[in-house]
């Protein structure tokens, strides 16, 4: 697909998530076609930007870097006695690997231990979920493409054992995660669109624009999930939520 876009000499390629961003940039590297990405958690680890956030070529966009410290603080408030947090991730996704490292670095500050389980494909998720659930007090999700595509499986197994699963963005909470200090991807998309518009209007080249991150995470909660699991979300948190849901989307 990326090669066909380059052959068609499109004016700009927009990509979603790390694998497609890397593929599109590799395909367009020898052309003058700019690539604008969104939802790339760690553009530096993905080799789309250098350590100063400067583009490595005609490629820029927005990062959906997780607010990990805020997520850990939220989990501690909701689960004051929890000790072990499970995280599943795809070993080949650079964004997930960097997020795991940050979780491990910050977990001790809130009295948590991170139990990680790597997968290589969606087929690995059911067994990995079973393994994690035997070891942890809760699970928290990344924006890992493989794991999120199997979220229904993770939630079904976790609910059977009354173990809460925390999301990383609002849609995961709608689908049955307990809560998230997460990202509004609609806002992120609009932010990305504005960057693309500047390039298409000739105001800036992609190579002149540092990648951007979303300005502030929001708290989202699912009170139906809390009721089902017998967990009480503090009222002060609910009153400050960007949005709370009392149903689970099918």
N, C-alpha and C positions, 0 to 999 in steps of 0.2 A: 504493500500500500504506500509506504513512504517513498519507495523508488518511483512509483507511478506518479505521485504528486510532483516529484522533481522533474520527471520527464514531461509532465504537463505544464511545467514552468509556472506554477501557482505563485501568487504574490506573497503568501505567508502560510506556514503550516502551524496549526494549533494542536497541541497534544495534551492528553490527560494521563497523569501518573508517570512514574519513573521509567518503566520499560519502553513505553511509546516515545517518551521524550528523547531517550538515548538513541533509539532506532531512527527517529526522524532527523536528529542532528547529524548522526553518522551518514545518513543518506544525502543530506543537503550540504555537507561540509565543503564540497568542491564547487558549489553553486553560490549565488548571491541571495538565495531564498532564506529569509529569517524564520526561526522557529520560536514560538512563544508557548511555553508550557504552563500547566497549572497542576496543583496537587502533587508536586514533587517535594517530598518531605525534606530531603537533604541534598540540594543541588551541588554542594561541594563534594560530598561523598560520591554522588552520581557523575562527577567530573564534567558538570555543565557550567561550573563557576569555580573561581579560585578562592583562596581563603579570605580574600577581601570582598567577596560577593560579586566580583567583577566577572562578566561573561567570558568564557573561553573562546568565543567566536560570535557568530550572528545567532545567538540563542539567549533568551531571557524568559522571565515569567514569574510565577508566584509559588511560594512554598506553603504547604499545609503542615508545617512542623508542629508537632503536638505540644500542648502546654503541659509537659510532664510533671513539673513540680506542682502545678495547680491540681492536676489529676490525683496525685498522691495525697495531697492535703484533703481533697474532697473525699477520697476513699476512707481516710483516717477518721473524718468527722462522721461519716455514715456507719462505719464499722470500727468502733473504738477498740475492740478486742482482737481484731484480725492481725495475723502475723505474716502469712505467706500469700503473695500475689502470683498467680500464674499468668504467663504470657506466651502465646503461640505466635510464631513468625516464620516467614519464608526465608530460608537461608541464602537464597540468591538475590533477594531484594535489598539493595544497599540502604534504602530508607529505613527498613525494618531493623537491620543490623545496627545502625547508628542509634535508633530509638531504644533498642534493648540496652545498649551501652549506657545511655543517659539514665534510663530507669535504674540500672544497677548502681550508678554513681549517686543518685539522689535518694534511693529507697531507705537507706539507713537513717537519714535525717528524720524520717517519719516512723521509724521503728518497724520497717518492713524488710522481708527477704524476698527477692525475686526468684521464682522458679520458671525457667524458660524451657520451651520445647520447640525445636526447629522442625519444619516440614519442607518438602520439596514440591508437593503437588496437593491438590484438593483431596485426592484419595487418601492422603496421610492424616487428614484432620480428625476423622472419628476416633482412631486409635490414640492419637496425640491428646485429644480432649479427655478421653477416659483416663489416660496416664496422669494428666495434670489434675483432674478432679480428685484423684486419690491423695494428692499431696498439698492442696492449697485451700485457703479460706475464701478466695474469690478469684475471678479472672478479669483481666483488663485487656481490651483489644487495642491494637494499633490500627493504622489505616492500611493494613497489609491486604493487598488485592486477593490473594489466594484464601486467606483465612476469612475475610469478610464475605467472600462469595459462598462460604459454607457456614455462615452465621446461624442459620436455622438449625443446623445439626448441633452446633456448639450450645445454643440456647436450650434445645430439647434435652440434651444430656445433663446440662447444668441444673435445669429446673427439676429434673428427677431427683437430684441430690440436694435440692434447696441451697445451691451455691450461687451467689449473685455474679452476674457478668456486667462489667462496666464497659460502656462504649467509648468511642473517640470522636464521635460527631452525632449530630441530631438525628439523622436517619436511623442509626443503630439503636437509639433510644426508642424511637417510634416502633421498631421491630421487636423490642422486648428486652433490651439492655436496661439495667436499673437506672443508671444516670451517667452523665458525662460532663467533664469540663472540656467542651469540644468546639468544633469548628462549624460555622455555617458556610456550606459550600456554595450557596447561591451568592453570598457576599464575596466569596473568593473568586467566583466566576466573573462577577461584575468588575472586580479589581483587575483581573487578567484581561478582560475585554478592553478596558481603558488603555492598558499598555499596548495591546495589539493595534488599537485605533491610532495611537500616536505614531507607531511605526508605519502603518498604511498611509497616514497623512503626510509622511515625510518629515515629521517634527523631530524624530530621533531614530537612530539605528539601534537594533537589538543589542549590538556590541557596546553601546554607550549606556545601557540601562542595567543597573544592578537588580538582581532578583529581589522581590518584595515578599513580606510575610503578612499574614492577616494581623490586624492591630490588636485585637483582644478576644480571648475565648469567652464562651458563654456557658452557663450552667443549665443543663437540661435534665429532667427527671421523668420517670414513668411511675406514677403512683399506683397503677394497677399491678405492675410487677412487684413493687414494694409490699403491697397488700398480700399478694400471692406468696411471697417469700417470708412474710412476717417480719419485715424490716421497717423501722420507722425512720423516715428522712426528717432531720431537724426542720422545724417550721421556719426558722430564719433563713435556711437555705432555699426552701420552697418559695418563700416570699420574694426572694431575689432572683429566682429562675427566669431566664429568657423565655422559656416555655416549659410547661409540664403537660404530660399526657395521661389520661385515665383509661386508655384502651391500648390494645396491642394490634398493630397492623398485620394483616395476613399476607 
